[in-house]
Amino acid sequence: MLNLIHESHFGIVKCKQRARTLLYWPNMCSDIETMIKSCTVCLSMLPAQQKEELLPYPNAKRPWERISSDFMEFGGQDYLVVVDAYSNWIEVHRARDKSSKTVIAVLKMLFSQFGIPDIHVSDNVPFNSKEFRDFASGLDMQLVFTSPRYPQSNGRAEKAVAIVKGFLRKGVQSGRELSEFLLDYRASPLNHINLSPASLFLNRNLKTKLPVHYCNLEPKVNLNVEAKFNKRSTDQKRYFDESAKTLPPLAPGDNVLIWNFDKTCWDQGVVVDLGSGPRSYLVRRFQDPPSTCLVRNSKFLRRRCAVNEPLGIEEEEVVTEGDSSGNVLVEPNAEVVEEGTDRSDSAMGDRVGSQEAVVGRTKRHTRPPVHLQNYILT
């Protein structure tokens, strides 16, 4: 009967409303809800998860303390984009390929100019290769990798890539070089702090084609920068969290649904272990080999109900005529007395043990008034 109710794969509310108009058995609504939560068709078609509360990186205390890197492609040419977390200073370099050897060569040149950063944030490939890990270990540079398919966790680099791509598109139309766009960008104040990337990164303004007084080009220490950064981070988190929610944490062994980016649906799987970063998990899909695991952010995981979860029908079962699906219905007044209990206290205490329960509508237990207890009522 449950299969018939859910034959068209409606939602929980609609299936309950439909069943209430025609059927009844104890725990009917909970049985319907449990079945729908275990339906593989419905689970695969669930909408994407709502975004979680913002988990920002700590504000950098000085220039070039934390940098973010990412690759981009434009006009058939690969570029490596590096951005400073403190000043939003952007560096762009053409790359022959996306190998770790090319990345190391570009970063060595940047480190010779600005020094070695404490933290390097990037995607996985090719920055998680053994060659690049050994390079970072030799420089005492911490590597932070983002969750696959979750570019938001490397948002600063993604934003820098979008800015550089805009410069290249405009350069094709206007005939300007990328270096000219970068000069104007580094000399233009940022909205949130009213200081330019050059002022934050070099403690001085850059001379451009615009007329400028020499006093504005002298080195100057910027004060109250940290307070402005903290205020901006607080405001960003408050606005972002207005439409976000906290997802329940997962543990190894939990049955989950894993978002399939190729088919845009959910696959069934299990949590294997916790990931290296926050909200990151090592998971395995059931259709994949046991040795194949994926790293996914909690946004792309849903805790699922166990498929073999009991439906909670413990009362006497009566098979309805014509129901060949194996599903059963329980009559409303069928009672079960647990083994070992005193049957004299039950509603069937004065009946013969082999006598079947009388089928009828569920009734309320009645008790005569106290002032009539000395009288025989007929």
C-alpha positions as a printed Julia matrix, in Angstrom:
378×3 Matrix{Float64}:
   0.0     0.0     0.0
   2.89    2.34    0.69
   4.17    1.73   -2.83
   0.78    2.67   -4.25
   0.67    5.88   -2.21
   4.13    6.88   -3.41
   3.79    5.5    -6.94
   4.03    8.96   -8.55
   6.88   10.02   -6.22
   5.06   12.99   -4.71
   6.5    14.76   -1.69
   5.87   13.9     1.96
   3.04   16.38    2.52
   1.1    15.48   -0.62
   1.41   11.73    0.02
   0.18   12.18    3.59
  -2.78   14.27    2.48
  -3.7    11.72   -0.16
  -3.47    8.8     2.27
  -5.53   10.51    4.99
  -8.51   10.84    2.66
  -8.66    7.08    1.94
  -6.69    5.01    4.45
  -5.7     4.69    8.05
  -3.41    2.52   10.14
  -1.36    3.31   13.24
   1.83    5.24   12.5
   0.68    5.77    8.93
   2.19    9.25    8.58
   5.54    8.21   10.04
   5.64    5.15    7.77
   4.99    7.32    4.71
   7.64    9.81    5.76
  10.21    7.07    6.39
   9.54    5.45    3.04
   9.85    8.71    1.08
  13.08    9.6     2.86
  14.43    6.2     1.77
  13.19    6.41   -1.85
  16.21    6.35   -4.16
  14.37    8.17   -6.96
  13.29   11.05   -4.73
  16.67   11.26   -3.02
  18.5    11.58   -6.34
  16.25   14.51   -7.37
  16.57   16.59   -4.2
  17.55   20.25   -4.74
  21.06   21.47   -4.02
  22.02   22.31   -0.46
  21.52   25.81    0.88
  24.73   27.73    1.47
  26.34   27.49    4.89
  27.42   30.33    7.12
  30.51   32.18    5.96
  33.79   30.81    7.27
  36.32   33.51    6.3
  40.09   33.3     6.45
  41.73   35.31    9.25
  42.7    38.8     8.15
  46.33   39.08    7.07
  48.5    41.23    9.34
  51.06   42.34    6.75
  51.62   42.34    2.97
  52.54   39.03    1.31
  51.74   37.06    4.47
  49.15   34.94    2.67
  48.84   34.63   -1.1
  46.37   32.81   -3.33
  47.13   31.3    -6.74
  45.02   30.02   -9.6
  45.32   29.27  -13.3
  43.27   30.92  -16.02
  43.1    30.59  -19.79
  42.5    33.33  -22.33
  43.0    33.23  -26.08
  44.55   29.77  -25.92
  47.22   30.97  -23.47
  47.56   29.86  -19.83
  48.19   32.43  -17.1
  49.14   32.03  -13.45
  47.41   34.63  -11.27
  48.75   35.36   -7.77
  47.04   37.79   -5.39
  48.05   39.09   -1.97
  45.43   38.7     0.77
  46.43   41.89    2.6
  46.53   44.43   -0.23
  44.81   42.68   -3.19
  48.0    43.22   -5.17
  47.72   41.08   -8.33
  50.57   39.44  -10.23
  49.94   37.79  -13.64
  52.44   35.66  -15.54
  52.14   33.63  -18.7
  52.69   29.91  -18.24
  53.9    27.4   -20.81
  51.77   24.72  -19.17
  50.13   23.87  -15.85
  52.89   21.64  -14.54
  54.37   22.01  -11.07
  57.75   22.84  -12.63
  56.28   25.91  -14.35
  54.5    27.02  -11.17
  57.68   26.72   -9.13
  59.63   28.79  -11.66
  57.07   31.62  -11.55
  56.82   31.61   -7.75
  60.61   31.64   -7.35
  60.73   34.85   -9.38
  57.97   36.43   -7.26
  59.58   35.32   -4.0
  62.87   36.9    -5.08
  61.04   40.24   -5.35
  58.62   40.19   -2.41
  59.88   37.45   -0.11
  58.49   34.08    0.93
  54.88   34.1     2.19
  53.75   32.2     5.25
  50.67   30.62    3.64
  49.86   29.66    0.06
  46.18   29.0    -0.82
  45.32   27.21   -4.04
  43.32   24.5    -5.75
  44.66   20.97   -5.78
  46.18   20.36   -9.23
  49.12   20.92   -9.74
  49.81   22.46   -6.35
  49.29   19.18   -4.46
  51.98   17.33   -6.38
  54.96   15.88   -4.53
  57.36   18.21   -6.34
  55.46   21.32   -5.25
  55.02   20.0    -1.7
  58.76   19.47   -1.42
  59.34   22.98   -2.79
  57.02   24.51   -0.17
  58.48   22.4     2.62
  61.97   23.63    1.81
  60.75   27.24    2.13
  58.76   26.6     5.33
  55.61   27.72    3.49
  52.27   26.3     4.61
  50.02   24.95    1.85
  46.23   25.27    2.1
  44.14   23.38   -0.46
  40.51   24.11   -1.2
  37.77   21.49   -1.58
  37.36   20.2    -5.15
  34.44   21.72   -7.09
  34.16   24.49   -4.46
  35.93   27.56   -5.92
  34.31   29.81   -3.31
  36.89   28.6    -0.77
  39.56   30.25   -2.93
  37.4    33.27   -3.64
  40.17   35.87   -3.59
  42.03   34.13   -6.41
  38.8    33.58   -8.34
  38.01   37.28   -8.07
  41.51   38.18   -9.25
  41.08   35.85  -12.24
  37.82   37.6   -13.14
  39.53   41.01  -12.94
  42.43   39.93  -15.15
  40.11   38.36  -17.71
  38.21   41.64  -17.85
  41.47   43.49  -18.5
  42.39   41.12  -21.33
  38.97   41.43  -22.99
  39.11   45.21  -22.8
  42.66   45.14  -24.09
  41.58   43.26  -27.19
  39.0    45.98  -27.93
  41.11   49.01  -26.94
  44.58   47.85  -27.91
  46.05   48.43  -24.44
  48.57   46.09  -22.84
  47.82   44.07  -19.73
  50.63   45.85  -17.88
  48.87   49.2   -18.35
  45.66   47.84  -16.83
  47.6    46.4   -13.89
  49.33   49.74  -13.25
  46.04   51.61  -13.09
  44.47   48.9   -10.93
  47.33   48.93   -8.41
  47.12   52.73   -8.18
  43.31   52.9    -7.72
  41.81   52.93   -4.2
  39.86   49.89   -3.02
  36.24   50.5    -2.1
  36.29   49.02    1.39
  39.35   50.87    2.7
  39.92   53.82    0.34
  43.57   52.85   -0.1
  45.18   51.52   -3.26
  46.84   48.08   -3.46
  50.17   49.88   -3.98
  49.64   51.99   -0.86
  48.95   48.86    1.2
  51.64   46.74   -0.42
  54.46   49.29   -0.86
  53.37   52.02    1.59
  53.47   54.52   -1.27
  51.4    55.51   -4.3
  52.41   54.74   -7.86
  52.99   57.41  -10.46
  50.68   57.06  -13.46
  49.73   59.18  -16.46
  47.44   61.26  -14.27
  49.0    64.45  -12.84
  50.01   64.05   -9.2
  51.8    66.21   -6.63
  55.15   64.86   -5.47
  53.93   64.87   -1.85
  51.43   62.13   -2.72
  54.25   59.9    -3.94
  56.25   59.96   -0.73
  56.21   56.83    1.47
  53.56   56.91    4.17
  52.6    54.47    6.9
  48.91   53.57    6.86
  47.18   53.64   10.24
  43.97   51.93   11.44
  44.12   49.49    8.55
  43.48   46.43   10.72
  40.33   47.96   12.21
  38.96   48.66    8.73
  39.72   45.1     7.64
  37.95   43.69   10.69
  34.88   45.86   10.12
  34.68   44.8     6.49
  34.97   41.11    7.41
  32.27   41.46   10.07
  29.9    43.22    7.67
  30.49   40.64    4.95
  29.79   37.75    7.29
  26.62   39.37    8.65
  25.16   39.98    5.2
  26.18   36.54    3.94
  24.76   34.68    6.94
  21.31   36.24    6.58
  20.41   33.66    3.93
  22.64   30.82    5.16
  22.17   27.95    7.57
  24.37   25.6     9.57
  24.49   22.04    8.21
  24.82   19.17   10.71
  28.35   17.73   10.97
  29.04   14.29    9.55
  31.08   11.43   10.95
  32.91    8.51    9.33
  30.45    5.75    8.5
  27.46    8.05    7.93
  25.31    7.25    4.9
  25.17   10.35    2.71
  24.07   11.61   -0.67
  26.91   12.94   -2.83
  26.22   15.57   -5.48
  27.07   14.37   -8.99
  28.27   17.4   -10.96
  28.09   15.59  -14.31
  24.52   14.29  -13.97
  23.32   17.11  -11.64
  21.75   14.65   -9.23
  22.56   12.92   -5.94
  24.42    9.6    -5.65
  24.39    7.36   -2.6
  27.61    6.92   -0.68
  29.3     6.85    2.71
  31.68    9.09    4.66
  35.1     7.45    4.85
  37.02   10.02    6.88
  37.25   13.7     7.74
  39.04   15.99    5.29
  42.1    18.08    6.0
  40.16   21.36    6.02
  36.98   22.58    7.72
  33.71   21.24    6.29
  35.71   18.84    4.14
  35.05   15.08    4.02
  36.52   12.04    2.31
  33.58   10.12    0.81
  33.0     7.11   -1.46
  30.11    6.49   -3.82
  28.61    3.02   -3.75
  28.97    2.59   -7.53
  32.71    3.36   -7.37
  35.44    0.82   -6.52
  36.31    0.59   -2.8
  39.68    2.23   -3.42
  38.17    5.3    -5.14
  37.38    8.16   -2.76
  36.4    11.79   -3.3
  37.0    14.93   -1.27
  33.84   17.0    -1.0
  32.67   20.05    0.91
  29.68   19.58    3.21
  27.63   21.72    0.82
  27.66   18.8    -1.62
  26.72   16.16    0.97
  23.35   15.25    2.46
  22.76   12.91    5.36
  20.34   10.22    4.19
  17.91    7.91    5.97
  18.94    4.25    6.15
  17.25    2.25    3.4
  16.35   -0.68    5.69
  14.99    1.47    8.5
  11.98   -0.25   10.15
   8.6     1.27    9.41
   7.33    0.93   12.98
   4.33   -1.36   12.27
   4.32   -3.71   15.24
   0.61   -4.38   15.59
  -1.28   -7.4    14.25
  -1.12   -7.35   10.47
  -4.09   -8.07    8.23
  -3.43   -8.47    4.51
  -6.06   -6.75    2.43
  -7.68   -8.68   -0.37
  -6.21   -8.0    -3.78
  -2.96   -6.54   -2.43
  -0.26   -8.64   -4.06
   2.63   -6.29   -3.32
   3.32   -7.75    0.12
   2.31   -4.57    1.97
  -0.03   -4.95    4.93
  -2.56   -2.86    6.78
  -3.29   -2.98   10.5
  -6.81   -2.65   11.79
  -7.29    0.32   14.09
  -8.25   -1.59   17.28
  -5.77   -4.47   17.05
  -3.9    -4.48   20.35
  -0.6    -6.08   21.29
   0.28   -7.02   24.87
   3.99   -7.41   25.41
   5.27  -10.76   26.6
   5.67  -10.93   30.37
   3.04   -8.28   31.18
  -0.05   -8.9    33.29
  -2.86   -9.54   30.82
  -5.46   -8.83   33.5
  -4.59   -5.16   33.28
  -5.17   -5.07   29.54
  -8.42   -4.47   27.71
  -8.48   -8.17   26.72
  -8.05   -9.59   30.24
 -11.53  -11.16   30.41
 -11.26  -12.86   26.99
 -10.04  -16.32   26.1
  -6.41  -16.31   24.99
  -7.18  -17.8    21.59
 -10.09  -15.45   20.87
  -9.32  -12.87   18.16
  -9.74   -9.17   18.75
 -13.02   -7.65   17.68
 -12.59   -5.44   14.64
 -14.14   -2.01   15.02
 -13.48    1.68   15.45
 -11.08    2.81   18.13
 -12.98    3.82   21.29
 -12.18    5.94   24.3
 -11.9     4.11   27.63
 -14.88    5.11   29.82
 -15.21    5.02   33.61
 -18.48    5.41   35.62
 -18.82    8.39   37.98
 -17.7     7.93   41.59
 -21.18    8.62   43.03
 -22.56    5.64   41.07
 -19.94    3.11   42.15
 -22.36    1.4    44.59
 -24.99    0.86   41.9
 -25.26   -1.75   39.15
 -25.59   -0.04   35.81
 -27.35   -1.8    32.93
